[in-house]
Amino acid sequence: PGLSYTWIFNNDTLDLQEDGRRFVSQETGNLYLAKVEPWDVGNYTCVVTNTEAQQSVRGPPTPLTLRSDGVMGEYEPKIEVRFPETTYAAKGSSVRLECFALGK
């Protein structure tokens, strides 16, 4: 609670609201790319902000490169679900569940 995650790409904050290919899980902070394009190559840095303490921490840059050997990774289509065993919510409140479709 109180944590939010943003990602920096080559020193610019990723604007994910205009990008249907990328998504940041606010549960884990993971960045997901639905389809990697050549212009996605570069350095990605995660920034974690504690809104209650009004402090941010920037992680180390993680480079994304394209394979030059033409080999594609193989992924079976699957649904990645990480719902808690039980989710409680007060009447009238909102609950956010994240579900990811993975595959090629």
C-alpha positions as CSV (number, residue, x, y, z in Angstrom):
1,P,0.0,0.0,0.0
2,G,1.2,3.5,-0.8
3,L,3.6,2.3,-3.5
4,S,3.4,3.2,-7.2
5,Y,5.6,2.2,-10.1
6,T,6.7,4.0,-13.2
7,W,9.3,3.2,-15.9
8,I,11.8,5.4,-17.6
9,F,12.9,4.5,-21.1
10,N,16.2,6.2,-22.2
11,N,15.7,9.0,-19.6
12,D,12.1,9.7,-20.6
13,T,9.0,8.6,-18.6
14,L,7.0,6.0,-20.5
15,D,3.5,7.3,-21.2
16,L,1.6,4.0,-21.0
17,Q,-1.8,5.5,-21.4
18,E,-1.1,6.1,-25.1
19,D,0.7,2.7,-25.6
20,G,-1.5,-0.4,-25.9
21,R,1.6,-2.7,-26.0
22,R,3.1,-1.9,-22.6
23,F,1.6,-2.3,-19.2
24,V,3.0,-1.8,-15.6
25,S,1.6,-4.1,-12.9
26,Q,0.9,-1.9,-9.9
27,E,1.0,-5.1,-7.8
28,T,4.5,-6.2,-8.7
29,G,6.0,-3.2,-10.6
30,N,6.8,-5.5,-13.6
31,L,6.8,-4.0,-17.0
32,Y,5.2,-6.1,-19.7
33,L,5.6,-5.6,-23.5
34,A,3.0,-7.3,-25.7
35,K,5.2,-7.2,-28.8
36,V,8.8,-5.9,-28.9
37,E,9.6,-3.6,-31.8
38,P,13.0,-2.4,-32.9
39,W,12.4,1.0,-31.4
40,D,11.9,-0.6,-28.0
41,V,15.7,-1.2,-27.8
42,G,17.3,0.9,-25.0
43,N,17.5,1.2,-21.2
44,Y,14.5,0.7,-18.9
45,T,14.6,2.0,-15.3
46,C,12.0,1.3,-12.7
47,V,11.1,4.1,-10.3
48,V,9.2,3.1,-7.1
49,T,7.4,5.9,-5.2
50,N,6.1,5.7,-1.7
51,T,3.3,8.2,-1.8
52,E,2.9,8.3,2.0
53,A,6.5,9.1,2.6
54,Q,6.8,11.2,-0.6
55,Q,10.0,9.4,-1.5
56,S,11.1,7.8,-4.8
57,V,13.9,5.3,-5.5
58,R,15.3,4.7,-9.0
59,G,16.6,1.2,-9.8
60,P,19.5,0.4,-12.1
61,P,18.9,0.6,-15.9
62,T,18.1,-2.7,-17.6
63,P,19.0,-2.8,-21.2
64,L,16.7,-4.4,-23.8
65,T,18.4,-5.6,-26.9
66,L,17.2,-7.6,-29.9
67,R,18.8,-10.9,-30.8
68,S,20.8,-10.8,-34.0
69,D,20.6,-14.6,-34.7
70,G,16.9,-14.4,-35.7
71,V,15.9,-17.0,-33.1
72,M,12.5,-16.2,-31.5
73,G,11.6,-17.4,-28.1
74,E,8.7,-19.9,-28.1
75,Y,5.9,-19.3,-25.7
76,E,2.8,-21.3,-25.3
77,P,-0.3,-19.2,-25.1
78,K,-1.4,-19.1,-21.4
79,I,-3.2,-16.8,-19.0
80,E,-1.0,-15.6,-16.2
81,V,-3.2,-15.2,-13.1
82,R,-1.9,-14.3,-9.7
83,F,-5.0,-13.6,-7.8
84,P,-4.8,-14.0,-4.0
85,E,-6.5,-17.0,-2.6
86,T,-9.2,-14.8,-1.0
87,T,-9.9,-11.1,-1.8
88,Y,-11.8,-9.0,0.7
89,A,-13.4,-5.7,-0.1
90,A,-15.8,-3.4,1.7
91,K,-19.2,-3.0,0.2
92,G,-19.1,-0.2,-2.4
93,S,-15.3,-0.2,-2.7
94,S,-13.3,-1.2,-5.8
95,V,-11.0,-4.1,-6.3
96,R,-8.4,-4.3,-9.0
97,L,-7.4,-7.8,-10.3
98,E,-4.6,-8.2,-12.9
99,C,-4.7,-10.9,-15.6
100,F,-2.2,-11.2,-18.4
101,A,-2.5,-13.2,-21.6
102,L,0.9,-14.4,-22.7
103,G,1.9,-16.2,-25.9
104,K,2.8,-15.6,-29.5
